[in-house]
Amino acid sequence: MNHPVDPLLQSLSYIYIQRAVDRLEQSFHKSFHSICLFQDRITTSQRTFSLEHVFDLSYRPFSGQTGLFYLHTNEGVFTFEITENPDHFIQSFKKVRIKK
């Protein structure tokens, strides 16, 4: 789905950690991606969710610098590790949902 004129409403950075196992050692590769909110969908680096299939967003902070952001959908709950406060993202999502 390509939406060239659809404006981005909010974005939220998340950390993706990939584990690689070699014969003798295990390594972890960290990369940063964005969760993007549009009028009709939420996108991540790997998936696109129609807003009609997103039931809720929630957040649980940790004592350190990170927390877990939860995307509740009709396909289950997707979890993302984030380092920033998602309040603006969640409020924007709720405003868009009210308009629909």
Rosetta constraint file for C-alpha pairs under 8 A:
AtomPair CA 6 CA 38 HARMONIC 7.07 0.50
AtomPair CA 6 CA 39 HARMONIC 7.62 0.50
AtomPair CA 7 CA 38 HARMONIC 6.50 0.50
AtomPair CA 7 CA 39 HARMONIC 7.79 0.50
AtomPair CA 8 CA 36 HARMONIC 6.86 0.50
AtomPair CA 8 CA 37 HARMONIC 6.15 0.50
AtomPair CA 8 CA 38 HARMONIC 5.15 0.50
AtomPair CA 8 CA 39 HARMONIC 7.93 0.50
AtomPair CA 9 CA 36 HARMONIC 7.59 0.50
AtomPair CA 9 CA 37 HARMONIC 5.50 0.50
AtomPair CA 9 CA 38 HARMONIC 5.41 0.50
AtomPair CA 9 CA 39 HARMONIC 7.28 0.50
AtomPair CA 9 CA 92 HARMONIC 7.39 0.50
AtomPair CA 10 CA 36 HARMONIC 5.97 0.50
AtomPair CA 10 CA 37 HARMONIC 5.18 0.50
AtomPair CA 10 CA 38 HARMONIC 7.38 0.50
AtomPair CA 10 CA 88 HARMONIC 7.80 0.50
AtomPair CA 10 CA 89 HARMONIC 5.78 0.50
AtomPair CA 10 CA 92 HARMONIC 7.21 0.50
AtomPair CA 11 CA 34 HARMONIC 6.22 0.50
AtomPair CA 11 CA 35 HARMONIC 5.50 0.50
AtomPair CA 11 CA 36 HARMONIC 4.44 0.50
AtomPair CA 11 CA 37 HARMONIC 6.13 0.50
AtomPair CA 11 CA 89 HARMONIC 6.87 0.50
AtomPair CA 12 CA 34 HARMONIC 5.38 0.50
AtomPair CA 12 CA 35 HARMONIC 5.08 0.50
AtomPair CA 12 CA 36 HARMONIC 6.57 0.50
AtomPair CA 12 CA 82 HARMONIC 7.88 0.50
AtomPair CA 12 CA 84 HARMONIC 7.64 0.50
AtomPair CA 12 CA 86 HARMONIC 6.96 0.50
AtomPair CA 12 CA 89 HARMONIC 7.03 0.50
AtomPair CA 13 CA 32 HARMONIC 6.64 0.50
AtomPair CA 13 CA 33 HARMONIC 5.59 0.50
AtomPair CA 13 CA 34 HARMONIC 4.37 0.50
AtomPair CA 13 CA 35 HARMONIC 6.26 0.50
AtomPair CA 13 CA 82 HARMONIC 6.36 0.50
AtomPair CA 13 CA 83 HARMONIC 7.49 0.50
AtomPair CA 13 CA 84 HARMONIC 7.50 0.50
AtomPair CA 14 CA 32 HARMONIC 5.70 0.50
AtomPair CA 14 CA 33 HARMONIC 5.38 0.50
AtomPair CA 14 CA 34 HARMONIC 5.83 0.50
AtomPair CA 14 CA 35 HARMONIC 7.14 0.50
AtomPair CA 14 CA 80 HARMONIC 6.11 0.50
AtomPair CA 14 CA 81 HARMONIC 5.55 0.50
AtomPair CA 14 CA 82 HARMONIC 4.56 0.50
AtomPair CA 14 CA 83 HARMONIC 7.09 0.50
AtomPair CA 15 CA 30 HARMONIC 6.71 0.50
AtomPair CA 15 CA 31 HARMONIC 5.83 0.50
AtomPair CA 15 CA 32 HARMONIC 4.71 0.50
AtomPair CA 15 CA 33 HARMONIC 6.41 0.50
AtomPair CA 15 CA 80 HARMONIC 7.06 0.50
AtomPair CA 15 CA 81 HARMONIC 5.46 0.50
AtomPair CA 15 CA 82 HARMONIC 6.09 0.50
AtomPair CA 16 CA 30 HARMONIC 5.75 0.50
AtomPair CA 16 CA 31 HARMONIC 5.25 0.50
AtomPair CA 16 CA 32 HARMONIC 6.08 0.50
AtomPair CA 16 CA 33 HARMONIC 7.20 0.50
AtomPair CA 16 CA 80 HARMONIC 7.70 0.50
AtomPair CA 16 CA 81 HARMONIC 7.37 0.50
AtomPair CA 17 CA 28 HARMONIC 6.41 0.50
AtomPair CA 17 CA 29 HARMONIC 5.56 0.50
AtomPair CA 17 CA 30 HARMONIC 4.50 0.50
AtomPair CA 17 CA 31 HARMONIC 6.45 0.50
AtomPair CA 18 CA 28 HARMONIC 5.62 0.50
AtomPair CA 18 CA 29 HARMONIC 5.13 0.50
AtomPair CA 18 CA 30 HARMONIC 6.46 0.50
AtomPair CA 19 CA 26 HARMONIC 7.15 0.50
AtomPair CA 19 CA 27 HARMONIC 5.89 0.50
AtomPair CA 19 CA 28 HARMONIC 4.56 0.50
AtomPair CA 19 CA 29 HARMONIC 6.42 0.50
AtomPair CA 20 CA 26 HARMONIC 5.79 0.50
AtomPair CA 20 CA 27 HARMONIC 5.21 0.50
AtomPair CA 20 CA 28 HARMONIC 6.08 0.50
AtomPair CA 20 CA 29 HARMONIC 7.64 0.50
AtomPair CA 21 CA 25 HARMONIC 6.08 0.50
AtomPair CA 21 CA 26 HARMONIC 4.43 0.50
AtomPair CA 21 CA 27 HARMONIC 6.37 0.50
AtomPair CA 22 CA 26 HARMONIC 5.99 0.50
AtomPair CA 33 CA 44 HARMONIC 7.38 0.50
AtomPair CA 33 CA 45 HARMONIC 6.30 0.50
AtomPair CA 34 CA 44 HARMONIC 5.99 0.50
AtomPair CA 34 CA 45 HARMONIC 6.79 0.50
AtomPair CA 35 CA 42 HARMONIC 6.84 0.50
AtomPair CA 35 CA 43 HARMONIC 5.62 0.50
AtomPair CA 35 CA 44 HARMONIC 4.65 0.50
AtomPair CA 35 CA 45 HARMONIC 7.44 0.50
AtomPair CA 36 CA 42 HARMONIC 5.48 0.50
AtomPair CA 36 CA 43 HARMONIC 5.13 0.50
AtomPair CA 36 CA 44 HARMONIC 6.50 0.50
AtomPair CA 37 CA 41 HARMONIC 6.24 0.50
AtomPair CA 37 CA 42 HARMONIC 4.66 0.50
AtomPair CA 37 CA 43 HARMONIC 6.73 0.50
AtomPair CA 37 CA 89 HARMONIC 7.67 0.50
AtomPair CA 37 CA 93 HARMONIC 7.22 0.50
AtomPair CA 38 CA 42 HARMONIC 6.12 0.50
AtomPair CA 39 CA 51 HARMONIC 7.97 0.50
AtomPair CA 39 CA 96 HARMONIC 6.46 0.50
AtomPair CA 40 CA 50 HARMONIC 6.02 0.50
AtomPair CA 40 CA 51 HARMONIC 5.38 0.50
AtomPair CA 40 CA 52 HARMONIC 7.86 0.50
AtomPair CA 41 CA 48 HARMONIC 6.81 0.50
AtomPair CA 41 CA 49 HARMONIC 5.45 0.50
AtomPair CA 41 CA 50 HARMONIC 4.31 0.50
AtomPair CA 41 CA 51 HARMONIC 4.71 0.50
AtomPair CA 42 CA 48 HARMONIC 5.88 0.50
AtomPair CA 42 CA 49 HARMONIC 5.19 0.50
AtomPair CA 42 CA 50 HARMONIC 6.51 0.50
AtomPair CA 42 CA 51 HARMONIC 6.63 0.50
AtomPair CA 43 CA 47 HARMONIC 5.84 0.50
AtomPair CA 43 CA 48 HARMONIC 4.34 0.50
AtomPair CA 43 CA 49 HARMONIC 6.19 0.50
AtomPair CA 44 CA 48 HARMONIC 6.33 0.50
AtomPair CA 49 CA 53 HARMONIC 6.58 0.50
AtomPair CA 49 CA 54 HARMONIC 6.88 0.50
AtomPair CA 49 CA 73 HARMONIC 7.95 0.50
AtomPair CA 50 CA 54 HARMONIC 6.80 0.50
AtomPair CA 51 CA 55 HARMONIC 7.97 0.50
AtomPair CA 51 CA 97 HARMONIC 7.60 0.50
AtomPair CA 53 CA 73 HARMONIC 5.48 0.50
AtomPair CA 53 CA 74 HARMONIC 5.45 0.50
AtomPair CA 54 CA 71 HARMONIC 7.17 0.50
AtomPair CA 54 CA 72 HARMONIC 5.88 0.50
AtomPair CA 54 CA 73 HARMONIC 4.36 0.50
AtomPair CA 54 CA 74 HARMONIC 6.70 0.50
AtomPair CA 55 CA 72 HARMONIC 5.48 0.50
AtomPair CA 55 CA 73 HARMONIC 5.46 0.50
AtomPair CA 55 CA 74 HARMONIC 7.37 0.50
AtomPair CA 56 CA 71 HARMONIC 6.42 0.50
AtomPair CA 56 CA 72 HARMONIC 5.09 0.50
AtomPair CA 56 CA 73 HARMONIC 7.26 0.50
AtomPair CA 57 CA 69 HARMONIC 7.36 0.50
AtomPair CA 57 CA 70 HARMONIC 5.63 0.50
AtomPair CA 57 CA 71 HARMONIC 4.94 0.50
AtomPair CA 57 CA 72 HARMONIC 6.00 0.50
AtomPair CA 57 CA 90 HARMONIC 6.37 0.50
AtomPair CA 58 CA 69 HARMONIC 5.89 0.50
AtomPair CA 58 CA 70 HARMONIC 5.07 0.50
AtomPair CA 58 CA 71 HARMONIC 6.85 0.50
AtomPair CA 58 CA 90 HARMONIC 7.67 0.50
AtomPair CA 59 CA 67 HARMONIC 7.03 0.50
AtomPair CA 59 CA 68 HARMONIC 5.67 0.50
AtomPair CA 59 CA 69 HARMONIC 4.51 0.50
AtomPair CA 59 CA 70 HARMONIC 6.00 0.50
AtomPair CA 59 CA 86 HARMONIC 7.39 0.50
AtomPair CA 60 CA 67 HARMONIC 5.58 0.50
AtomPair CA 60 CA 68 HARMONIC 5.24 0.50
AtomPair CA 60 CA 69 HARMONIC 6.60 0.50
AtomPair CA 61 CA 66 HARMONIC 6.41 0.50
AtomPair CA 61 CA 67 HARMONIC 3.98 0.50
AtomPair CA 61 CA 68 HARMONIC 6.28 0.50
AtomPair CA 62 CA 66 HARMONIC 5.75 0.50
AtomPair CA 62 CA 67 HARMONIC 4.94 0.50
AtomPair CA 62 CA 68 HARMONIC 7.74 0.50
AtomPair CA 65 CA 83 HARMONIC 5.86 0.50
AtomPair CA 66 CA 81 HARMONIC 6.67 0.50
AtomPair CA 66 CA 82 HARMONIC 5.51 0.50
AtomPair CA 66 CA 83 HARMONIC 4.41 0.50
AtomPair CA 66 CA 84 HARMONIC 7.27 0.50
AtomPair CA 67 CA 81 HARMONIC 5.78 0.50
AtomPair CA 67 CA 82 HARMONIC 5.47 0.50
AtomPair CA 67 CA 83 HARMONIC 6.39 0.50
AtomPair CA 68 CA 79 HARMONIC 6.43 0.50
AtomPair CA 68 CA 80 HARMONIC 5.60 0.50
AtomPair CA 68 CA 81 HARMONIC 4.74 0.50
AtomPair CA 68 CA 82 HARMONIC 6.07 0.50
AtomPair CA 69 CA 79 HARMONIC 5.73 0.50
AtomPair CA 69 CA 80 HARMONIC 5.08 0.50
AtomPair CA 69 CA 81 HARMONIC 6.24 0.50
AtomPair CA 69 CA 82 HARMONIC 6.60 0.50
AtomPair CA 69 CA 86 HARMONIC 7.79 0.50
AtomPair CA 70 CA 77 HARMONIC 6.40 0.50
AtomPair CA 70 CA 78 HARMONIC 5.69 0.50
AtomPair CA 70 CA 79 HARMONIC 4.72 0.50
AtomPair CA 70 CA 80 HARMONIC 6.46 0.50
AtomPair CA 71 CA 77 HARMONIC 5.55 0.50
AtomPair CA 71 CA 78 HARMONIC 5.05 0.50
AtomPair CA 71 CA 79 HARMONIC 6.43 0.50
AtomPair CA 72 CA 76 HARMONIC 6.14 0.50
AtomPair CA 72 CA 77 HARMONIC 4.48 0.50
AtomPair CA 72 CA 78 HARMONIC 6.53 0.50
AtomPair CA 73 CA 77 HARMONIC 5.94 0.50
AtomPair CA 73 CA 78 HARMONIC 7.75 0.50
AtomPair CA 86 CA 90 HARMONIC 6.15 0.50
AtomPair CA 87 CA 91 HARMONIC 6.07 0.50
AtomPair CA 88 CA 92 HARMONIC 6.08 0.50
AtomPair CA 89 CA 93 HARMONIC 6.23 0.50
AtomPair CA 90 CA 94 HARMONIC 6.30 0.50
AtomPair CA 91 CA 95 HARMONIC 6.28 0.50
AtomPair CA 92 CA 96 HARMONIC 6.28 0.50
AtomPair CA 93 CA 97 HARMONIC 6.19 0.50
AtomPair CA 94 CA 98 HARMONIC 6.21 0.50
AtomPair CA 95 CA 99 HARMONIC 6.53 0.50
AtomPair CA 96 CA 100 HARMONIC 6.71 0.50
